[in-house]
């Protein structure tokens, strides 16, 4: 019985930690800040790609 409670508490701690992480990302808009930081590298990469402009 004690092992079951230990598993439940561990699972609750993991769920709580994941919630805190995702809430922090949402609250501070970190996903868009990361995207804005990566954008120049992506633009540089995609500008080098040769395109076929025939319709």
PDBQT receptor file of N, H, CA, C and O in Angstrom, charges set to zero:
ATOM      1  N   UNK A   1       0.828  -1.205   0.000  1.00  0.00    +0.000 N 
ATOM      2  CA  UNK A   1       0.000   0.000   0.000  1.00  0.00    +0.000 C 
ATOM      3  C   UNK A   1       0.862   1.255   0.000  1.00  0.00    +0.000 C 
ATOM      4  O   UNK A   1       0.535   2.254  -0.639  1.00  0.00    +0.000 OA
ATOM      5  N   UNK A   2       1.979   1.181   0.736  1.00  0.00    +0.000 N 
ATOM      6  H   UNK A   2       2.245   0.369   1.255  1.00  0.00    +0.000 HD
ATOM      7  CA  UNK A   2       2.869   2.335   0.803  1.00  0.00    +0.000 C 
ATOM      8  C   UNK A   2       3.510   2.623  -0.558  1.00  0.00    +0.000 C 
ATOM      9  O   UNK A   2       3.754   3.779  -0.902  1.00  0.00    +0.000 OA
ATOM     10  N   UNK A   3       3.777   1.579  -1.319  1.00  0.00    +0.000 N 
ATOM     11  H   UNK A   3       3.579   0.640  -1.040  1.00  0.00    +0.000 HD
ATOM     12  CA  UNK A   3       4.388   1.747  -2.639  1.00  0.00    +0.000 C 
ATOM     13  C   UNK A   3       3.423   2.445  -3.597  1.00  0.00    +0.000 C 
ATOM     14  O   UNK A   3       3.847   3.235  -4.441  1.00  0.00    +0.000 OA
ATOM     15  N   UNK A   4       2.137   2.157  -3.469  1.00  0.00    +0.000 N 
ATOM     16  H   UNK A   4       1.793   1.516  -2.784  1.00  0.00    +0.000 HD
ATOM     17  CA  UNK A   4       1.136   2.791  -4.326  1.00  0.00    +0.000 C 
ATOM     18  C   UNK A   4       1.093   4.296  -4.058  1.00  0.00    +0.000 C 
ATOM     19  O   UNK A   4       1.039   5.094  -4.994  1.00  0.00    +0.000 OA
ATOM     20  N   UNK A   5       1.118   4.683  -2.777  1.00  0.00    +0.000 N 
ATOM     21  H   UNK A   5       1.163   4.035  -2.017  1.00  0.00    +0.000 HD
ATOM     22  CA  UNK A   5       1.113   6.106  -2.430  1.00  0.00    +0.000 C 
ATOM     23  C   UNK A   5       2.372   6.795  -2.936  1.00  0.00    +0.000 C 
ATOM     24  O   UNK A   5       2.322   7.944  -3.374  1.00  0.00    +0.000 OA
ATOM     25  N   UNK A   6       3.494   6.100  -2.875  1.00  0.00    +0.000 N 
ATOM     26  H   UNK A   6       3.535   5.166  -2.518  1.00  0.00    +0.000 HD
ATOM     27  CA  UNK A   6       4.748   6.663  -3.366  1.00  0.00    +0.000 C 
ATOM     28  C   UNK A   6       4.672   6.918  -4.876  1.00  0.00    +0.000 C 
ATOM     29  O   UNK A   6       5.152   7.940  -5.366  1.00  0.00    +0.000 OA
ATOM     30  N   UNK A   7       4.067   5.982  -5.599  1.00  0.00    +0.000 N 
ATOM     31  H   UNK A   7       3.678   5.152  -5.201  1.00  0.00    +0.000 HD
ATOM     32  CA  UNK A   7       3.902   6.132  -7.045  1.00  0.00    +0.000 C 
ATOM     33  C   UNK A   7       2.954   7.288  -7.353  1.00  0.00    +0.000 C 
ATOM     34  O   UNK A   7       3.218   8.092  -8.247  1.00  0.00    +0.000 OA
ATOM     35  N   UNK A   8       1.859   7.369  -6.615  1.00  0.00    +0.000 N 
ATOM     36  H   UNK A   8       1.645   6.715  -5.889  1.00  0.00    +0.000 HD
ATOM     37  CA  UNK A   8       0.880   8.433  -6.828  1.00  0.00    +0.000 C 
ATOM     38  C   UNK A   8       1.500   9.803  -6.537  1.00  0.00    +0.000 C 
ATOM     39  O   UNK A   8       1.290  10.752  -7.293  1.00  0.00    +0.000 OA
ATOM     40  N   UNK A   9       2.260   9.908  -5.450  1.00  0.00    +0.000 N 
ATOM     41  H   UNK A   9       2.431   9.138  -4.836  1.00  0.00    +0.000 HD
ATOM     42  CA  UNK A   9       2.902  11.177  -5.123  1.00  0.00    +0.000 C 
ATOM     43  C   UNK A   9       3.962  11.549  -6.159  1.00  0.00    +0.000 C 
ATOM     44  O   UNK A   9       4.104  12.722  -6.504  1.00  0.00    +0.000 OA
ATOM     45  N   UNK A  10       4.697  10.574  -6.652  1.00  0.00    +0.000 N 
ATOM     46  H   UNK A  10       4.581   9.621  -6.372  1.00  0.00    +0.000 HD
ATOM     47  CA  UNK A  10       5.693  10.837  -7.688  1.00  0.00    +0.000 C 
ATOM     48  C   UNK A  10       5.016  11.316  -8.967  1.00  0.00    +0.000 C 
ATOM     49  O   UNK A  10       5.480  12.266  -9.598  1.00  0.00    +0.000 OA
ATOM     50  N   UNK A  11       3.931  10.671  -9.347  1.00  0.00    +0.000 N 
ATOM     51  H   UNK A  11       3.554   9.899  -8.835  1.00  0.00    +0.000 HD
ATOM     52  CA  UNK A  11       3.189  11.057 -10.531  1.00  0.00    +0.000 C 
ATOM     53  C   UNK A  11       2.610  12.464 -10.377  1.00  0.00    +0.000 C 
ATOM     54  O   UNK A  11       2.638  13.255 -11.320  1.00  0.00    +0.000 OA
ATOM     55  N   UNK A  12       2.087  12.775  -9.194  1.00  0.00    +0.000 N 
ATOM     56  H   UNK A  12       2.064  12.133  -8.428  1.00  0.00    +0.000 HD
ATOM     57  CA  UNK A  12       1.543  14.110  -8.940  1.00  0.00    +0.000 C 
ATOM     58  C   UNK A  12       2.644  15.166  -9.011  1.00  0.00    +0.000 C 
ATOM     59  O   UNK A  12       2.418  16.264  -9.521  1.00  0.00    +0.000 OA
ATOM     60  N   UNK A  13       3.829  14.842  -8.504  1.00  0.00    +0.000 N 
ATOM     61  H   UNK A  13       4.012  13.950  -8.090  1.00  0.00    +0.000 HD
ATOM     62  CA  UNK A  13       4.954  15.778  -8.558  1.00  0.00    +0.000 C 
ATOM     63  C   UNK A  13       5.380  16.031  -9.995  1.00  0.00    +0.000 C 
ATOM     64  O   UNK A  13       5.692  17.165 -10.356  1.00  0.00    +0.000 OA
ATOM     65  N   UNK A  14       5.395  14.994 -10.818  1.00  0.00    +0.000 N 
ATOM     66  H   UNK A  14       5.141  14.072 -10.525  1.00  0.00    +0.000 HD
ATOM     67  CA  UNK A  14       5.766  15.143 -12.223  1.00  0.00    +0.000 C 
ATOM     68  C   UNK A  14       4.735  16.001 -12.956  1.00  0.00    +0.000 C 
ATOM     69  O   UNK A  14       5.096  16.893 -13.723  1.00  0.00    +0.000 OA
ATOM     70  N   UNK A  15       3.464  15.731 -12.719  1.00  0.00    +0.000 N 
ATOM     71  H   UNK A  15       3.171  15.006 -12.096  1.00  0.00    +0.000 HD
ATOM     72  CA  UNK A  15       2.394  16.509 -13.360  1.00  0.00    +0.000 C 
ATOM     73  C   UNK A  15       2.469  17.969 -12.917  1.00  0.00    +0.000 C 
ATOM     74  O   UNK A  15       2.322  18.870 -13.743  1.00  0.00    +0.000 OA
ATOM     75  N   UNK A  16       2.690  18.208 -11.658  1.00  0.00    +0.000 N 
ATOM     76  H   UNK A  16       2.810  17.476 -10.987  1.00  0.00    +0.000 HD
ATOM     77  CA  UNK A  16       2.805  19.576 -11.151  1.00  0.00    +0.000 C 
ATOM     78  C   UNK A  16       4.015  20.289 -11.763  1.00  0.00    +0.000 C 
ATOM     79  O   UNK A  16       3.924  21.458 -12.136  1.00  0.00    +0.000 OA
ATOM     80  N   UNK A  17       5.128  19.595 -11.866  1.00  0.00    +0.000 N 
ATOM     81  H   UNK A  17       5.202  18.644 -11.563  1.00  0.00    +0.000 HD
ATOM     82  CA  UNK A  17       6.328  20.193 -12.459  1.00  0.00    +0.000 C 
ATOM     83  C   UNK A  17       6.087  20.535 -13.927  1.00  0.00    +0.000 C 
ATOM     84  O   UNK A  17       6.487  21.607 -14.380  1.00  0.00    +0.000 OA
ATOM     85  N   UNK A  18       5.446  19.651 -14.670  1.00  0.00    +0.000 N 
ATOM     86  H   UNK A  18       5.121  18.780 -14.302  1.00  0.00    +0.000 HD
ATOM     87  CA  UNK A  18       5.138  19.923 -16.072  1.00  0.00    +0.000 C 
ATOM     88  C   UNK A  18       4.186  21.108 -16.208  1.00  0.00    +0.000 C 
ATOM     89  O   UNK A  18       4.335  21.929 -17.113  1.00  0.00    +0.000 OA
ATOM     90  N   UNK A  19       3.215  21.195 -15.314  1.00  0.00    +0.000 N 
ATOM     91  H   UNK A  19       3.094  20.528 -14.579  1.00  0.00    +0.000 HD
ATOM     92  CA  UNK A  19       2.291  22.319 -15.337  1.00  0.00    +0.000 C 
ATOM     93  C   UNK A  19       3.020  23.630 -15.082  1.00  0.00    +0.000 C 
ATOM     94  O   UNK A  19       2.773  24.622 -15.768  1.00  0.00    +0.000 OA
ATOM     95  N   UNK A  20       3.909  23.638 -14.108  1.00  0.00    +0.000 N 
ATOM     96  H   UNK A  20       4.109  22.832 -13.551  1.00  0.00    +0.000 HD
ATOM     97  CA  UNK A  20       4.659  24.861 -13.781  1.00  0.00    +0.000 C 
ATOM     98  C   UNK A  20       5.519  25.280 -14.970  1.00  0.00    +0.000 C 
ATOM     99  O   UNK A  20       5.590  26.466 -15.294  1.00  0.00    +0.000 OA
ATOM    100  N   UNK A  21       6.169  24.327 -15.619  1.00  0.00    +0.000 N 
ATOM    101  H   UNK A  21       6.112  23.363 -15.357  1.00  0.00    +0.000 HD
ATOM    102  CA  UNK A  21       7.009  24.646 -16.776  1.00  0.00    +0.000 C 
ATOM    103  C   UNK A  21       6.169  25.211 -17.920  1.00  0.00    +0.000 C 
ATOM    104  O   UNK A  21       6.518  26.242 -18.494  1.00  0.00    +0.000 OA
ATOM    105  N   UNK A  22       5.072  24.547 -18.252  1.00  0.00    +0.000 N 
ATOM    106  H   UNK A  22       4.789  23.709 -17.785  1.00  0.00    +0.000 HD
ATOM    107  CA  UNK A  22       4.250  25.016 -19.358  1.00  0.00    +0.000 C 
ATOM    108  C   UNK A  22       3.580  26.353 -19.032  1.00  0.00    +0.000 C 
ATOM    109  O   UNK A  22       3.422  27.193 -19.918  1.00  0.00    +0.000 OA
ATOM    110  N   UNK A  23       3.191  26.557 -17.791  1.00  0.00    +0.000 N 
ATOM    111  H   UNK A  23       3.319  25.875 -17.071  1.00  0.00    +0.000 HD
ATOM    112  CA  UNK A  23       2.593  27.835 -17.407  1.00  0.00    +0.000 C 
ATOM    113  C   UNK A  23       3.618  28.959 -17.506  1.00  0.00    +0.000 C 
ATOM    114  O   UNK A  23       3.286  30.064 -17.935  1.00  0.00    +0.000 OA
ATOM    115  N   UNK A  24       4.853  28.687 -17.115  1.00  0.00    +0.000 N 
ATOM    116  H   UNK A  24       5.122  27.789 -16.767  1.00  0.00    +0.000 HD
ATOM    117  CA  UNK A  24       5.917  29.686 -17.209  1.00  0.00    +0.000 C 
ATOM    118  C   UNK A  24       6.181  30.052 -18.666  1.00  0.00    +0.000 C 
ATOM    119  O   UNK A  24       6.340  31.227 -18.996  1.00  0.00    +0.000 OA
ATOM    120  N   UNK A  25       6.228  29.053 -19.529  1.00  0.00    +0.000 N 
ATOM    121  H   UNK A  25       6.099  28.098 -19.261  1.00  0.00    +0.000 HD
ATOM    122  CA  UNK A  25       6.423  29.312 -20.962  1.00  0.00    +0.000 C 
ATOM    123  C   UNK A  25       5.276  30.156 -21.497  1.00  0.00    +0.000 C 
ATOM    124  O   UNK A  25       5.504  31.099 -22.254  1.00  0.00    +0.000 OA
ATOM    125  N   UNK A  26       4.053  29.831 -21.118  1.00  0.00    +0.000 N 
ATOM    126  H   UNK A  26       3.867  29.065 -20.503  1.00  0.00    +0.000 HD
ATOM    127  CA  UNK A  26       2.877  30.583 -21.578  1.00  0.00    +0.000 C 
ATOM    128  C   UNK A  26       2.873  32.010 -21.017  1.00  0.00    +0.000 C 
ATOM    129  O   UNK A  26       2.626  32.962 -21.758  1.00  0.00    +0.000 OA
ATOM    130  N   UNK A  27       3.139  32.161 -19.742  1.00  0.00    +0.000 N 
ATOM    131  H   UNK A  27       3.340  31.387 -19.141  1.00  0.00    +0.000 HD
ATOM    132  CA  UNK A  27       3.038  33.465 -19.081  1.00  0.00    +0.000 C 
ATOM    133  C   UNK A  27       4.055  34.455 -19.634  1.00  0.00    +0.000 C 
ATOM    134  O   UNK A  27       3.731  35.624 -19.844  1.00  0.00    +0.000 OA
ATOM    135  N   UNK A  28       5.284  33.997 -19.870  1.00  0.00    +0.000 N 
ATOM    136  H   UNK A  28       5.547  33.048 -19.700  1.00  0.00    +0.000 HD
ATOM    137  CA  UNK A  28       6.331  34.892 -20.356  1.00  0.00    +0.000 C 
ATOM    138  C   UNK A  28       6.483  34.853 -21.871  1.00  0.00    +0.000 C 
ATOM    139  O   UNK A  28       7.402  35.468 -22.411  1.00  0.00    +0.000 OA
ATOM    140  N   UNK A  29       5.603  34.143 -22.561  1.00  0.00    +0.000 N 
ATOM    141  H   UNK A  29       4.856  33.643 -22.122  1.00  0.00    +0.000 HD
ATOM    142  CA  UNK A  29       5.597  34.070 -24.025  1.00  0.00    +0.000 C 
ATOM    143  C   UNK A  29       6.958  33.592 -24.560  1.00  0.00    +0.000 C 
ATOM    144  O   UNK A  29       7.453  34.113 -25.559  1.00  0.00    +0.000 OA
ATOM    145  N   UNK A  30       7.545  32.614 -23.899  1.00  0.00    +0.000 N 
ATOM    146  H   UNK A  30       7.142  32.191 -23.087  1.00  0.00    +0.000 HD
ATOM    147  CA  UNK A  30       8.893  32.172 -24.232  1.00  0.00    +0.000 C 
ATOM    148  C   UNK A  30       8.965  31.450 -25.572  1.00  0.00    +0.000 C 
ATOM    149  O   UNK A  30      10.013  31.454 -26.217  1.00  0.00    +0.000 OA
ATOM    150  N   UNK A  31       7.876  30.835 -25.996  1.00  0.00    +0.000 N 
ATOM    151  H   UNK A  31       7.024  30.831 -25.472  1.00  0.00    +0.000 HD
ATOM    152  CA  UNK A  31       7.910  30.141 -27.282  1.00  0.00    +0.000 C 
ATOM    153  C   UNK A  31       8.087  31.126 -28.430  1.00  0.00    +0.000 C 
ATOM    154  O   UNK A  31       8.833  30.846 -29.367  1.00  0.00    +0.000 OA
ATOM    155  N   UNK A  32       7.423  32.264 -28.377  1.00  0.00    +0.000 N 
ATOM    156  H   UNK A  32       6.816  32.492 -27.615  1.00  0.00    +0.000 HD
ATOM    157  CA  UNK A  32       7.569  33.255 -29.446  1.00  0.00    +0.000 C 
ATOM    158  C   UNK A  32       8.901  33.988 -29.348  1.00  0.00    +0.000 C 
ATOM    159  O   UNK A  32       9.452  34.406 -30.366  1.00  0.00    +0.000 OA
ATOM    160  N   UNK A  33       9.424  34.149 -28.140  1.00  0.00    +0.000 N 
ATOM    161  H   UNK A  33       8.977  33.810 -27.312  1.00  0.00    +0.000 HD
ATOM    162  CA  UNK A  33      10.738  34.766 -27.995  1.00  0.00    +0.000 C 
ATOM    163  C   UNK A  33      11.819  33.864 -28.585  1.00  0.00    +0.000 C 
ATOM    164  O   UNK A  33      12.760  34.346 -29.216  1.00  0.00    +0.000 OA
ATOM    165  N   UNK A  34      11.682  32.567 -28.379  1.00  0.00    +0.000 N 
ATOM    166  H   UNK A  34      10.918  32.175 -27.867  1.00  0.00    +0.000 HD
ATOM    167  CA  UNK A  34      12.629  31.617 -28.972  1.00  0.00    +0.000 C 
ATOM    168  C   UNK A  34      12.500  31.622 -30.487  1.00  0.00    +0.000 C 
ATOM    169  O   UNK A  34      13.505  31.581 -31.196  1.00  0.00    +0.000 OA
ATOM    170  N   UNK A  35      11.279  31.670 -30.984  1.00  0.00    +0.000 N 
ATOM    171  H   UNK A  35      10.462  31.703 -30.408  1.00  0.00    +0.000 HD
ATOM    172  CA  UNK A  35      11.057  31.721 -32.430  1.00  0.00    +0.000 C 
ATOM    173  C   UNK A  35      11.664  32.990 -33.027  1.00  0.00    +0.000 C 
ATOM    174  O   UNK A  35      12.269  32.936 -34.098  1.00  0.00    +0.000 OA
ATOM    175  N   UNK A  36      11.513  34.118 -32.357  1.00  0.00    +0.000 N 
ATOM    176  H   UNK A  36      11.021  34.161 -31.487  1.00  0.00    +0.000 HD
ATOM    177  CA  UNK A  36      12.094  35.371 -32.839  1.00  0.00    +0.000 C 
ATOM    178  C   UNK A  36      13.618  35.312 -32.836  1.00  0.00    +0.000 C 
ATOM    179  O   UNK A  36      14.257  35.917 -33.697  1.00  0.00    +0.000 OA
ATOM    180  N   UNK A  37      14.204  34.602 -31.895  1.00  0.00    +0.000 N 
ATOM    181  H   UNK A  37      13.685  34.111 -31.196  1.00  0.00    +0.000 HD
ATOM    182  CA  UNK A  37      15.658  34.477 -31.846  1.00  0.00    +0.000 C 
ATOM    183  C   UNK A  37      16.182  33.567 -32.952  1.00  0.00    +0.000 C 
ATOM    184  O   UNK A  37      17.288  33.776 -33.451  1.00  0.00    +0.000 OA
ATOM    185  N   UNK A  38      15.409  32.572 -33.336  1.00  0.00    +0.000 N 
ATOM    186  H   UNK A  38      14.511  32.402 -32.930  1.00  0.00    +0.000 HD
ATOM    187  CA  UNK A  38      15.834  31.609 -34.355  1.00  0.00    +0.000 C 
ATOM    188  C   UNK A  38      15.529  32.110 -35.763  1.00  0.00    +0.000 C 
ATOM    189  O   UNK A  38      16.146  31.653 -36.725  1.00  0.00    +0.000 OA
ATOM    190  N   UNK A  39      14.592  33.038 -35.897  1.00  0.00    +0.000 N 
ATOM    191  H   UNK A  39      14.091  33.409 -35.115  1.00  0.00    +0.000 HD
ATOM    192  CA  UNK A  39      14.134  33.478 -37.210  1.00  0.00    +0.000 C 
ATOM    193  C   UNK A  39      15.249  33.944 -38.162  1.00  0.00    +0.000 C 
ATOM    194  O   UNK A  39      15.218  33.570 -39.334  1.00  0.00    +0.000 OA
ATOM    195  N   UNK A  40      16.222  34.736 -37.716  1.00  0.00    +0.000 N 
ATOM    196  H   UNK A  40      16.246  35.040 -36.763  1.00  0.00    +0.000 HD
ATOM    197  CA  UNK A  40      17.270  35.150 -38.665  1.00  0.00    +0.000 C 
ATOM    198  C   UNK A  40      18.047  33.972 -39.263  1.00  0.00    +0.000 C 
ATOM    199  O   UNK A  40      18.403  33.998 -40.441  1.00  0.00    +0.000 OA
ATOM    200  N   UNK A  41      18.303  32.964 -38.473  1.00  0.00    +0.000 N 
ATOM    201  H   UNK A  41      18.014  32.942 -37.516  1.00  0.00    +0.000 HD
ATOM    202  CA  UNK A  41      19.009  31.781 -38.980  1.00  0.00    +0.000 C 
ATOM    203  C   UNK A  41      18.157  31.020 -39.985  1.00  0.00    +0.000 C 
ATOM    204  O   UNK A  41      18.664  30.523 -40.991  1.00  0.00    +0.000 OA
ATOM    205  N   UNK A  42      16.862  30.931 -39.706  1.00  0.00    +0.000 N 
ATOM    206  H   UNK A  42      16.451  31.335 -38.889  1.00  0.00    +0.000 HD
ATOM    207  CA  UNK A  42      15.966  30.248 -40.633  1.00  0.00    +0.000 C 
ATOM    208  C   UNK A  42      15.827  31.026 -41.940  1.00  0.00    +0.000 C 
ATOM    209  O   UNK A  42      15.830  30.430 -43.017  1.00  0.00    +0.000 OA
ATOM    210  N   UNK A  43      15.706  32.342 -41.856  1.00  0.00    +0.000 N 
ATOM    211  H   UNK A  43      15.703  32.826 -40.981  1.00  0.00    +0.000 HD
ATOM    212  CA  UNK A  43      15.596  33.155 -43.060  1.00  0.00    +0.000 C 
ATOM    213  C   UNK A  43      16.855  33.038 -43.914  1.00  0.00    +0.000 C 
ATOM    214  O   UNK A  43      16.774  32.942 -45.138  1.00  0.00    +0.000 OA
ATOM    215  N   UNK A  44      18.001  33.047 -43.274  1.00  0.00    +0.000 N 
ATOM    216  H   UNK A  44      18.068  33.125 -42.279  1.00  0.00    +0.000 HD
ATOM    217  CA  UNK A  44      19.267  32.905 -43.985  1.00  0.00    +0.000 C 
ATOM    218  C   UNK A  44      19.329  31.567 -44.710  1.00  0.00    +0.000 C 
ATOM    219  O   UNK A  44      19.780  31.491 -45.852  1.00  0.00    +0.000 OA
ATOM    220  N   UNK A  45      18.875  30.520 -44.041  1.00  0.00    +0.000 N 
ATOM    221  H   UNK A  45      18.509  30.582 -43.112  1.00  0.00    +0.000 HD
ATOM    222  CA  UNK A  45      18.867  29.181 -44.639  1.00  0.00    +0.000 C 
ATOM    223  C   UNK A  45      17.904  29.114 -45.827  1.00  0.00    +0.000 C 
ATOM    224  O   UNK A  45      18.271  28.623 -46.895  1.00  0.00    +0.000 OA
ATOM    225  N   UNK A  46      16.685  29.602 -45.647  1.00  0.00    +0.000 N 
ATOM    226  H   UNK A  46      16.387  30.000 -44.779  1.00  0.00    +0.000 HD
ATOM    227  CA  UNK A  46      15.679  29.484 -46.701  1.00  0.00    +0.000 C 
ATOM    228  C   UNK A  46      15.930  30.446 -47.857  1.00  0.00    +0.000 C 
ATOM    229  O   UNK A  46      15.465  30.199 -48.970  1.00  0.00    +0.000 OA
ATOM    230  N   UNK A  47      16.655  31.537 -47.618  1.00  0.00    +0.000 N 
ATOM    231  H   UNK A  47      17.033  31.738 -46.714  1.00  0.00    +0.000 HD
ATOM    232  CA  UNK A  47      17.005  32.435 -48.716  1.00  0.00    +0.000 C 
ATOM    233  C   UNK A  47      18.038  31.809 -49.652  1.00  0.00    +0.000 C 
ATOM    234  O   UNK A  47      18.129  32.195 -50.817  1.00  0.00    +0.000 OA
ATOM    235  N   UNK A  48      18.812  30.850 -49.157  1.00  0.00    +0.000 N 
ATOM    236  H   UNK A  48      18.738  30.536 -48.210  1.00  0.00    +0.000 HD
ATOM    237  CA  UNK A  48      19.833  30.176 -49.978  1.00  0.00    +0.000 C 
ATOM    238  C   UNK A  48      19.238  29.104 -50.885  1.00  0.00    +0.000 C 
ATOM    239  O   UNK A  48      19.883  28.689 -51.848  1.00  0.00    +0.000 OA
ATOM    240  N   UNK A  49      18.031  28.653 -50.598  1.00  0.00    +0.000 N 
ATOM    241  H   UNK A  49      17.508  28.990 -49.816  1.00  0.00    +0.000 HD
ATOM    242  CA  UNK A  49      17.422  27.574 -51.362  1.00  0.00    +0.000 C 
ATOM    243  C   UNK A  49      17.066  28.071 -52.758  1.00  0.00    +0.000 C 
ATOM    244  O   UNK A  49      16.424  29.109 -52.920  1.00  0.00    +0.000 OA
ATOM    245  N   UNK A  50      17.494  27.310 -53.762  1.00  0.00    +0.000 N 
ATOM    246  H   UNK A  50      18.016  26.467 -53.630  1.00  0.00    +0.000 HD
ATOM    247  CA  UNK A  50      17.172  27.656 -55.151  1.00  0.00    +0.000 C 
ATOM    248  C   UNK A  50      15.715  27.286 -55.426  1.00  0.00    +0.000 C 
ATOM    249  O   UNK A  50      15.270  26.180 -55.119  1.00  0.00    +0.000 OA
ATOM    250  N   UNK A  51      14.994  28.225 -56.003  1.00  0.00    +0.000 N 
ATOM    251  H   UNK A  51      15.356  29.123 -56.252  1.00  0.00    +0.000 HD
ATOM    252  CA  UNK A  51      13.563  27.992 -56.253  1.00  0.00    +0.000 C 
ATOM    253  C   UNK A  51      13.291  27.923 -57.738  1.00  0.00    +0.000 C 
ATOM    254  O   UNK A  51      13.928  28.595 -58.548  1.00  0.00    +0.000 OA
ATOM    255  N   UNK A  52      12.328  27.092 -58.064  1.00  0.00    +0.000 N 
ATOM    256  H   UNK A  52      11.810  26.546 -57.406  1.00  0.00    +0.000 HD
ATOM    257  CA  UNK A  52      11.850  26.990 -59.448  1.00  0.00    +0.000 C 
ATOM    258  C   UNK A  52      10.675  27.957 -59.570  1.00  0.00    +0.000 C 
ATOM    259  O   UNK A  52       9.624  27.726 -58.972  1.00  0.00    +0.000 OA
ATOM    260  N   UNK A  53      10.836  29.026 -60.329  1.00  0.00    +0.000 N 
ATOM    261  H   UNK A  53      11.690  29.214 -60.815  1.00  0.00    +0.000 HD
ATOM    262  CA  UNK A  53       9.795  30.055 -60.394  1.00  0.00    +0.000 C 
ATOM    263  C   UNK A  53       8.845  29.873 -61.581  1.00  0.00    +0.000 C 
ATOM    264  O   UNK A  53       8.089  30.784 -61.919  1.00  0.00    +0.000 OA
ATOM    265  N   UNK A  54       8.885  28.710 -62.202  1.00  0.00    +0.000 N 
ATOM    266  H   UNK A  54       9.499  27.970 -61.928  1.00  0.00    +0.000 HD
ATOM    267  CA  UNK A  54       7.976  28.461 -63.319  1.00  0.00    +0.000 C 
ATOM    268  C   UNK A  54       6.575  28.153 -62.779  1.00  0.00    +0.000 C 
ATOM    269  O   UNK A  54       6.410  27.468 -61.769  1.00  0.00    +0.000 OA
ATOM    270  N   UNK A  55       5.596  28.671 -63.475  1.00  0.00    +0.000 N 
ATOM    271  H   UNK A  55       5.730  29.227 -64.295  1.00  0.00    +0.000 HD
ATOM    272  CA  UNK A  55       4.206  28.414 -63.059  1.00  0.00    +0.000 C 
ATOM    273  C   UNK A  55       3.583  27.329 -63.869  1.00  0.00    +0.000 C 
ATOM    274  O   UNK A  55       2.421  26.986 -63.652  1.00  0.00    +0.000 OA
TER     275      UNK A  55
